[in-house]
Amino acid sequence: MQALVTCPFGLSSLLNNELKKLKFSPINTFETGTFVETDWNGIYRLNLWSRIANKVYVALGVKSVTTFDEVFDFLQTIPFGNYLTSDSISVQVTSKYSQLHSEKSLQSIAHKSILKTLGITHFTEGEKEKEKKSDFEIFLHLENDVLRVYLNTSWNSLHQRGRRKQTWPAPLKENIAAAMILLSLWKFNQPFLDSFCGSGTLAIEAALLAKNGAPGKGRVFDFQKFKNFEPNARNLLLEDAKKGEFSKDYQIFARDIDETVLEYAKMNAENAGVQSCIHFDKCDFLSDFSSFTPPISENLRLVTNPPYGKRLNADENLDPLYQKLAFCLKTCKGWVISSYPGMKQFFNDKDLSHKQLYNGADEVDFYRKKIG
């Protein structure tokens, strides 16, 4: 079977590296994902272990279509009833460069056809589409008149690890945090510092990575509701994941100026089972800069998500903070991610590499010291 693994824009290369380490072979990679050939046990592993992916879909069929009748009839040939245990479904549609360009019409036609395959023939027009949260998601991708049908096996995006119970405004997505840490080339025997930890996302992802903790071990997935789900296979994967975790001392430091948010971060770390790996401290980055422990040095990995000035204290002048961050990044190695408008004037340096990504809907700039 073929699986579609999606990821944040710009991270497909990092996703491919991860998949290869998990013994998958990426094929037909694009900007926001890739494909792999696998089986159901592989689907379980992808969801459990990917730190970078957004969602994992199973490919159910592909066909050239140019009319709505062809769409309806083709969907009738797909045995949705072999997987779905209810008729509570949502249909997501994208259409590019095709004769059938109305995504709303495609969604309506597809929904009727799929419900018919499930034995549902009477329903109020639009009723199902209006459900706030359906049990199952089906994704239709139409491009150049070729329709591909996918079934979401993940449920919510995989960046939602199921452990962050308390958040602060403008949280960083967990898969973006994991990407920053991997790109920083942090070695686990080196000190790791997040000076603006917020809800603790970066420090927690760092601890999970160092411990070899499965990122999806604390959440549920849609495949657990499928008719063909094999709970014993997943339980074995969870047992192996637990046996493969490391128990060592790590120099992971998470700091913030706000005591309340630090308490949130500590609770989230406890939920993730990594509270013993992280040193949480109250710290003002600007005023306490000279007394950092560990000190800002070549050995330190500074990976942080400072205030943007977009949603938090929008009128605050953050230039002094970013000037100091730029100085730090020239000394140590790591990543700084932000969409602060004044950032470029301090980070425009030949010794720093730059990458543009997205944290949700926010276009953000990644800066790090060039390595090598």
N, C-alpha and C positions, 0 to 999 in steps of 0.2 A: 504494500500500500504506500501511497505517497502522502507526506505530511507537509503542510505549509507552516513555516515558523516565521512570525513577524517580529519586528523589533523597531525601536525608535529610529527616526531618520538619521542616516549617517553612521550607524553602528553595525551595518551588515558584515563588515570585515571582522569586527570583534566577535560578533555572533558566530561567524564561520570558524574562527579559532577555537571558540568554546565548544562548538559542535564536534569538531575534530578530536578534541580531548575527551569528549564523551563517546567517541567511536562511531560518529555519524559522518557521512560524506555529503557535504552540501552540493547541490546542483542548481543551475539556473538562478544564481543570486541576483538580487536587485537592491535598490536603495533602502528599502524598508523590510527586507526579509530574504528568505531562501527556502528551497525545497530539500527534503531528504526522503530516501526510501527506507521504510521501517515496518515494524509490526506493532501490535497493540502494546506489547511490553515496552517497546521503544517510545510509544506515545506517553506511557506512564513515566518513563525516565526523563523524557524531555521536559515535561511539566514539573517534575520534582526537582530537577537539577539546573535548569537554565537560569542564570543570573541576569541575562541580557534580554531575553525574549519578552515580547508583549503577550502573544497568544500562540497556541498550537492548534492548527486545523487539520482535519482529515479530509482528503480529496475524495469526493463521492462520484464525480462524473464530469465529462467534458463533451461539448457538442457545438457545432456551428448552427447558429439560429439567426433568422432575419425577421421572424414574425412572432407575435405574442402567442399564437396557437402552438408554434413550435416549442416555445419555452414551456407552456403548460404541459404539452404532451411529453416532452423530455423529462420533466420533473416527475411525471407519473411513473417513469421507468426506474426511478431510484428508490430502493427499499428503505425509506426513512423509518418504517415500523420496526426494522431490525435493531434500531438503536434507541429511539425515543420512547420514553415511558409515559409521556403525556402529550396533549395537543397544545400545551402552552409554549408557543414558539415565537421568536422574533426573526424577521428576515432583513438582513442588511444587504444593500445593493450598491455596486459601482458600475458605471458604464462609460467606456472611452472608445471613441472612433468607431462607433457602431450605428447601424440603422435604428436600432431600438435605444434611443437616448434618454427616454423619460424614466428616471430611476423610480419615481413614485408609482408609475403604472407597472413597471416590472415587479416591484415589491408586492403590489396588490395581486397580480396574476400569479406570482410564485406562491404567495401565501395561500391562495385558494387551492392551487394544485397540490401543495404539500399536505394541507389539511384533508384533502380528498383521499390521498394515499393512506392517511391515518384513519379513514372511515368517518370523517366529519364532513357532512354535506350541507348542514344548515347552521349558519352563523350570521350575526349582524355585520354588515359591511363596515370594515374599519375597526371592529371591536377588539380583535386580537392585537392589531398594531398599536393600540393605545395603552396596552398593559405596561405598567411601570417596569416590571421585571419579569421576563419570561423564564421558563425552565431551561429552554434550549435556544441556541442561536445558530442560524444557517446563513452563510455568506455566499452571495452570488457576485461573481466578477465577470463582467462582459467587456471584452476588448477585441476590436477588429472582427466583430460578429462571432466571436468564439466565447461560449458561456462555460464557465467553470463553477462547480458547486462544491462548497466546503461546509463541514460541520465543526463548530467550535468545541474543542475538548477541554478548554481551560476554565470556562466561566468568565469571571472578571480577569482583567489583565494580570499577568504574572508578576508585575511589579508590586501588586498588592499581596504581600507575603502572608498577611493574616495575623500579624503580631503587633502592628503599630496601632495601639489603642488610643493614644493621646497624640495629637498633632498641634503644631503651631502654624500660624498663617504662612503661606508660600512654602509648603514642604517640598523637598526634593524627592523625585521619584526614585524608588529603590534600584531599578535597573540602570538609571542614569548614574546613581551613586556607585554602583558596582563597576560600571564602565570607567568612571573617573579613577577608581582605585587600581583597576587592571592596567589602565593606560599610564599610571604613574610609575609602574614597574616596582612597586613597593615589595621589599623582601621582608618576610615576617619577623626576622630578628632585628629589624630596624625600628626606631621610634616612628609612630604615625600620629599626626596631629590634625584635628579639625578645630579651628579657633572660633567657629560660629556654628556650633553643633545643632542648635534648634532641637528638633525631636529626636536627634541621635542617629539619623539614618546612615550617614557616612561611617561613623564609628561602628555601628552594628553590622553593616555590610562588611567592613574590614575584619571584624572579629569572626563573622561566619566564614569568610573566605580563608582566614588563617587557620581556623579550626576544621576546615573541610566540611562545614555544615551545609546540608541540603537546603537551599533557599525556600523550597516549597513544602517543607516538612510540616509546617503549622497551619496549612490551609486546605480547603476542599476544592475539588475540580468537577467540572461537568461530566467528565467521563465516568465518575463514580455513580452517576444516575443512568448510564446506558444499560440496555438489556444485556449486552455481551460483556459487561464489566466483570473482571476476575479479581475479586478482593484479595485472594491469597497471593497473587502475583505482585500486587502493590504492597501488601504487608511485608513480603520478602525484601522488596526494594527499600522500604523504610527501615527494616532491621539491619540490612547491609549498610545503609547510610549512617545509622547510629553507631555501628561497630567501627566505621571508618573515620569517626571524628577524633581529632587530636585534643589532648589536654595539656597545654603548655602555658607558660607565662608570656604575655605579649605586652609591648609598650605602646598601647593605644590610648591616646589622650583626647578627651572630648571636653571642650570648654565653651562657655557662653556667659554673657554678662547678666542674664536674667535667671534668677533662682527658680522661678516657677517653671520655665521651660526646661531647666536642668532636671527637675523632678519628673517631668514628662519623659525626658530621654532615659532616665534611670528605669522608669516603669516599662518602657518599650524594650530596653535591653534585657530586663528580667523576663519579659514575655518571650523574647527570642532565645533565652537561655545563655546569654553571653555577658551578663552583668559583671561576672568576676574577671572578665578580660579587659574591661575598660575603666580608665581612671577619669572620673568626672570632676570638674572643678569650675568654680565661678571665676571669671577672668575678663577684664577689659582689655581688648586687643591693643589699643593705642597706649593706654597708660601703663600697662604691665608688660609691654613688649620687651623691655631690656632684662626682665627677670624671668623669662620663660624657662620652664623645666619640662622637657629637654630643651636645650638652647637651639636657636635657629642655626643650623649647620648643614654641611654637605650631606651628612648622614640622615638627616630628617626628611620624612615625606610629609609635606604640608598639603593636604587635600581638603578643600573647604568651599562652602557655598555662602559667601558673605551677603549682607543686605543689598537688595537691588535699588531701593528707593522707589519701587513701583507700587508695592502694596503695603510695605511697612515704612512708616515715617517718610512719606513721599516727598516732603519739602526739605528733608535734612540734607545738608551738604556732606557727601560721603567722600569727597576728594582726598582728605587726609588719610582716610582708611585705605583707599585703593593705592595711594602713593606708597604707603607702608607695606601693603601686600606685594606690590611690584618689587620693592626692595628685597623682601623676604624670598620671593621666587627666584631672584638672581643668585641667592645664596644656597637655598636648599632645592630639592626636587619635588615636584608635585603638580597638582592641578588647582586652578581657581576657575570657578564657573560663575558667570553673572551676566545680567543684561543691563547693568548700570551704564547710562549713556556716556559718562565721563571716563569710562574705564580705559578706552583705547589710548588716551593721551599719556597714560602712565605705563601701559603694557606694550606700547609700540617699540619693541626692542628686537634687534637681530638675534639675540640669544634666547628669545622666547618663541615657541611654536604656538600656532593659533588654529582653532577649529570651531566651526559654528554648528550647533546642534539645537535641539528643542527639548525643553522641560515642560511637557504638556503643550500648551499653546504658546508659551514664551520662547522666542528665539534667544538663545543664550550664547555667550562667547566662552570658549575654553582656552585658557592660557596655561602653558607649562614651560619650564626650563628645558631647552633642547638637551636630549640625552644621547651620548655617543659622539 
